[in-house]
Amino acid sequence: MSEQLKQRLAIAFLVVLVVVFIATQTDVLSILAQEPWWVYAVMLGVVISGYFSLKYLLEDKRQEQAWIEQEGHVYMERLEEARQKKESKS
């Protein structure tokens, strides 16, 4: 099982535990009936926005790291070529 799948399962399990805890400790229906529907739509939008923000932040970090590694390899190749030219001249 891959690490990403394990992380997703762990997060899903944590969400289920939180929902079950809230449902058992409060009278959920009376709380839900007190607020207008648009409040829940806004909260859902905030959660979705946060999720996508984290998702693309991590993706951007991975791409940046790959680019840094690629540029590092190019730099090391140039150093090696310069070293070989210097050795061949002497």
C-alpha positions as CSV (number, residue, x, y, z in Angstrom):
1,M,0.0,0.0,0.0
2,S,1.4,3.4,-1.0
3,E,2.1,6.2,1.5
4,Q,-0.4,8.5,-0.2
5,L,-3.1,5.9,0.2
6,K,-2.2,5.3,3.8
7,Q,-2.4,9.0,4.5
8,R,-5.8,9.3,2.8
9,L,-7.2,6.4,4.8
10,A,-5.9,7.9,8.0
11,I,-7.5,11.3,7.2
12,A,-10.8,9.6,6.3
13,F,-10.7,7.6,9.5
14,L,-10.0,10.7,11.6
15,V,-12.9,12.6,9.9
16,V,-15.3,9.7,10.6
17,L,-14.2,9.6,14.3
18,V,-14.7,13.4,14.6
19,V,-18.2,13.1,13.0
20,V,-19.2,10.2,15.2
21,F,-17.9,12.0,18.3
22,I,-19.9,15.2,17.5
23,A,-23.0,13.2,16.7
24,T,-22.9,11.3,20.0
25,Q,-22.0,14.3,22.2
26,T,-24.5,16.8,20.8
27,D,-28.0,17.0,19.5
28,V,-26.9,17.5,15.9
29,L,-30.3,18.0,14.3
30,S,-31.2,20.9,16.6
31,I,-27.9,22.6,16.0
32,L,-28.2,22.2,12.2
33,A,-31.8,23.5,12.2
34,Q,-30.8,26.7,14.0
35,E,-28.5,28.1,11.2
36,P,-29.5,29.1,7.7
37,W,-28.4,26.9,4.8
38,W,-26.0,29.4,3.3
39,V,-23.9,29.3,6.5
40,Y,-23.1,25.6,5.7
41,A,-22.4,26.4,2.1
42,V,-19.9,29.0,3.2
43,M,-18.3,26.6,5.6
44,L,-18.1,24.0,3.0
45,G,-16.5,26.5,0.6
46,V,-13.8,27.4,3.2
47,V,-13.0,23.7,3.8
48,I,-12.8,23.0,0.0
49,S,-10.6,26.1,-0.5
50,G,-8.3,25.0,2.3
51,Y,-8.0,21.5,0.8
52,F,-7.1,22.8,-2.6
53,S,-4.7,25.4,-1.2
54,L,-2.8,22.7,0.6
55,K,-2.9,20.3,-2.3
56,Y,-1.4,22.8,-4.8
57,L,1.1,24.1,-2.2
58,L,2.5,20.6,-1.8
59,E,2.4,20.0,-5.6
60,D,4.3,23.3,-6.1
61,K,6.9,22.3,-3.6
62,R,7.5,19.0,-5.3
63,Q,7.9,20.7,-8.7
64,E,10.2,23.3,-7.2
65,Q,12.3,20.6,-5.6
66,A,12.5,18.6,-8.9
67,W,13.6,21.8,-10.7
68,I,16.3,22.5,-8.0
69,E,17.6,19.0,-8.3
70,Q,17.7,19.3,-12.2
71,E,19.6,22.5,-12.0
72,G,22.0,21.0,-9.4
73,H,22.8,18.2,-11.8
74,V,23.5,20.6,-14.6
75,Y,25.8,22.7,-12.4
76,M,27.6,19.6,-11.2
77,E,28.1,18.4,-14.9
78,R,29.6,21.8,-15.7
79,L,32.0,21.6,-12.8
80,E,33.0,18.1,-13.8
81,E,33.6,19.3,-17.4
82,A,35.7,22.3,-16.2
83,R,37.7,19.9,-14.0
84,Q,38.3,17.5,-16.8
85,K,39.4,20.4,-19.1
86,K,41.8,21.7,-16.4
87,E,43.3,18.2,-15.9
88,S,43.7,17.7,-19.6
89,K,45.5,21.0,-20.0
90,S,48.0,20.3,-17.2
